[in-house]
Amino acid sequence: MPTISFPEYAKTVTQPIDTLLASGQARLVNLQVDQRSMLRGFISGILAFEDDSELHFADFIDLTQPEPRLMYAYHYQDSKKSLVFRYDNAIHRPPLPLAEHKHTASAVSPAPAPAFIQVIDEILETRG
């Protein structure tokens, strides 16, 4: 994660959101940017897309740590509230080889932590 401050990291989330909003592809249901210091903060929110699918997201960032993204979850669900995919690093039972993983409707598998823009790109590809 090459960012040097929490406000810089926050822009990597808010800029793609602004692009989606400007294009009319999504509407912002909720956004919380809680800067706790120049190096720490929490971002969460919900984006609703044109087809009523939703992305629920949360990032807790501490840039003083070797792995700055202490907690993340990117949960994408369809208009019926059914899981399409979710990336997170929550402790999993049974344990997985990596903390970072991806849930789909049929499986859970190790997956590297995606950047927010990668999640948006995957959603746009999924929606066709």
Secondary structure in CASP SS format (residue, H / E / C, confidence):
PFRMAT SS
TARGET T0000
AUTHOR 0000-0000-0000
METHOD secondary structure of the structure
MODEL  1
M C 1.00
P C 1.00
T C 1.00
I C 1.00
S C 1.00
F H 1.00
P H 1.00
E H 1.00
Y H 1.00
A H 1.00
K H 1.00
T H 1.00
V H 1.00
T H 1.00
Q H 1.00
P H 1.00
I H 1.00
D H 1.00
T H 1.00
L H 1.00
L H 1.00
A H 1.00
S H 1.00
G C 1.00
Q C 1.00
A E 1.00
R E 1.00
L E 1.00
V E 1.00
N E 1.00
L E 1.00
Q E 1.00
V E 1.00
D E 1.00
Q E 1.00
R C 1.00
S C 1.00
M C 1.00
L C 1.00
R E 1.00
G E 1.00
F E 1.00
I E 1.00
S E 1.00
G E 1.00
I E 1.00
L E 1.00
A E 1.00
F E 1.00
E C 1.00
D C 1.00
D C 1.00
S C 1.00
E E 1.00
L E 1.00
H E 1.00
F E 1.00
A E 1.00
D E 1.00
F E 1.00
I E 1.00
D E 1.00
L C 1.00
T C 1.00
Q C 1.00
P C 1.00
E C 1.00
P C 1.00
R E 1.00
L E 1.00
M E 1.00
Y E 1.00
A E 1.00
Y E 1.00
H E 1.00
Y E 1.00
Q E 1.00
D C 1.00
S C 1.00
K C 1.00
K C 1.00
S C 1.00
L E 1.00
V E 1.00
F E 1.00
R E 1.00
Y E 1.00
D E 1.00
N C 1.00
A C 1.00
I C 1.00
H C 1.00
R C 1.00
P C 1.00
P C 1.00
L C 1.00
P C 1.00
L C 1.00
A C 1.00
E C 1.00
H E 1.00
K E 1.00
H E 1.00
T E 1.00
A C 1.00
S C 1.00
A C 1.00
V E 1.00
S E 1.00
P E 1.00
A C 1.00
P C 1.00
A C 1.00
P C 1.00
A C 1.00
F H 1.00
I H 1.00
Q H 1.00
V H 1.00
I H 1.00
D H 1.00
E H 1.00
I H 1.00
L H 1.00
E H 1.00
T H 1.00
R H 1.00
G C 1.00
END
